[in-house]
Amino acid sequence: MKTPQKKVLSFFRSKIQFSRANFIILALIIISGFLFGISQITPSKQNEKTLNDRIEKLTKENAGLKNVAWMESLHQPKLSLQEIQYLKNKGLKNPVKDIIADLTKHSELIPYRGTLGGKMGFHSEKDIFVLSTKLVRAYFDDGHAGGWVLLEYQTTNGNEISWKVLESYLE
């Protein structure tokens, strides 16, 4: 009498005739599928490592940039809330930006001529510092030579700004 396991095996043997050649081909297909799967996983893990390394590098770079921005913010003088309110009462909507924008239009305040065909001007807004409700320090250049100027300013109602050069020098 045949056991249930033997009945199942004989059923499959009768339906699928496996020769040694068929068995070897089937084994090769299974093995190549397994190896193909591994080769697909390996680059993914390598890509994951590459991406993780890139993320780590960018995170460090971002932290460094935050430190630079923080250091630059220390470099910038800040007007007090009272000073800002005073200038707003004089008619300036955004006092620091308004003062800087006005100064950039007044290259005639620079007491030096440009060299090699350059024209002196206040070309970099980040190099203009509003120190108080009366004083501004600004860098000027012509693309070849440059220097610093200390200016006194006054605001009148209606947001007009008048300027007076107190001190200047070339670097």
C-alpha positions in Angstrom: 0.0 0.0 0.0 1.2 3.4 -0.9 1.5 6.2 1.6 0.0 9.6 0.8 3.5 11.1 0.3 4.4 8.4 -2.2 1.1 8.9 -4.1 1.9 12.7 -4.4 5.4 12.0 -5.7 4.2 9.4 -8.2 1.5 11.8 -9.4 4.2 14.5 -10.1 6.6 12.0 -11.7 3.9 10.9 -14.0 3.0 14.5 -15.0 6.5 15.9 -15.2 9.1 13.7 -16.6 12.4 14.9 -15.2 15.6 13.7 -16.8 18.9 14.6 -15.5 19.3 17.2 -18.2 16.0 18.8 -17.3 17.0 18.8 -13.6 20.4 20.5 -14.4 18.7 23.1 -16.6 16.1 23.8 -13.8 18.9 24.1 -11.2 20.9 26.5 -13.4 17.8 28.7 -13.9 17.2 28.8 -10.2 20.8 29.5 -9.4 21.1 32.2 -12.1 17.9 33.8 -10.8 19.4 33.9 -7.3 22.7 35.3 -8.5 20.9 37.9 -10.6 18.9 38.9 -7.6 22.0 39.3 -5.5 23.6 41.4 -8.2 20.6 43.7 -8.2 20.8 44.1 -4.4 24.5 44.9 -4.3 24.4 48.0 -6.4 21.4 49.2 -4.5 23.3 48.9 -1.2 26.3 50.7 -2.8 24.0 53.5 -4.0 22.5 53.7 -0.6 25.9 54.1 0.9 26.9 56.7 -1.6 23.7 58.6 -0.9 24.2 58.4 2.8 27.8 59.7 2.4 26.5 62.5 0.3 23.8 63.4 2.9 26.4 63.4 5.7 28.7 65.7 3.6 25.9 68.1 2.8 24.8 68.2 6.4 28.3 69.2 7.5 28.4 71.8 4.7 25.1 73.2 5.8 26.2 73.5 9.4 29.3 75.3 8.2 27.2 77.8 6.2 25.0 78.4 9.2 28.1 79.3 11.2 29.3 81.7 8.4 25.8 83.3 8.4 25.9 83.6 12.2 29.4 85.2 12.1 28.3 87.6 9.4 25.3 88.6 11.5 27.7 89.5 14.3 29.6 91.7 11.8 26.5 93.7 11.1 25.7 96.5 13.5 22.0 96.5 14.6 19.8 99.5 15.3 17.8 99.3 18.4 14.0 99.1 18.3 13.9 102.7 19.5 16.3 103.8 16.7 14.2 102.0 14.1 11.0 103.5 15.4 12.6 107.0 15.4 13.6 106.6 11.8 10.1 105.3 10.9 8.6 108.4 12.5 10.8 110.4 10.2 9.1 108.7 7.2 11.3 105.7 6.4 9.2 102.6 5.9 12.2 100.2 6.3 14.9 102.4 7.7 18.1 100.3 7.2 17.1 99.3 3.6 15.9 102.8 2.7 19.1 104.4 4.0 21.3 101.9 2.1 19.3 102.2 -1.1 19.6 106.0 -0.9 23.3 106.0 -0.3 24.0 103.7 -3.3 22.5 106.5 -5.5 25.0 109.1 -4.3 28.5 108.2 -5.7 29.2 111.9 -5.8 29.8 111.7 -2.0 33.0 109.7 -2.7 35.9 112.2 -2.6 38.2 110.1 -4.9 38.3 109.7 -8.7 38.1 106.3 -10.3 41.3 104.8 -11.8 41.9 103.0 -15.1 38.5 104.1 -16.4 36.5 102.9 -13.3 33.8 104.9 -11.6 33.7 105.1 -7.8 30.5 103.9 -6.3 28.9 102.1 -3.4 28.5 98.8 -5.3 27.9 96.3 -2.4 25.0 96.8 -0.1 26.4 94.3 2.3 29.4 96.7 2.8 27.2 99.6 3.9 26.6 99.7 7.7 24.0 101.9 9.3 25.6 102.5 12.7 23.0 104.8 14.3 20.3 107.3 13.5 23.0 109.7 12.4 26.0 107.6 11.1 26.8 105.2 8.2 30.1 103.5 7.4 30.4 102.4 3.7 32.9 100.7 1.4 33.3 102.2 -2.0 35.4 101.1 -5.1 35.8 101.5 -8.8 36.7 97.9 -9.5 40.4 98.6 -9.1 40.8 100.7 -5.9 38.6 101.1 -2.9 38.2 102.6 0.5 35.9 103.5 3.3 33.8 106.6 4.1 32.1 107.6 7.3 29.0 109.6 6.6 26.5 111.6 8.7 22.9 111.6 7.5 19.7 113.3 8.4 16.2 112.3 7.6 13.5 114.8 7.1 9.8 114.1 7.2 8.8 112.8 3.8 11.7 110.3 3.9 14.3 112.5 2.2 17.9 111.8 3.3 20.8 114.4 3.2 24.4 113.3 3.5 27.7 114.7 4.8 31.1 113.1 4.5 32.9 113.1 7.9 36.0 111.0 7.1 37.3 108.9 4.2 40.3 107.0 3.1 41.6 104.7 0.4 42.9 101.2 1.2 
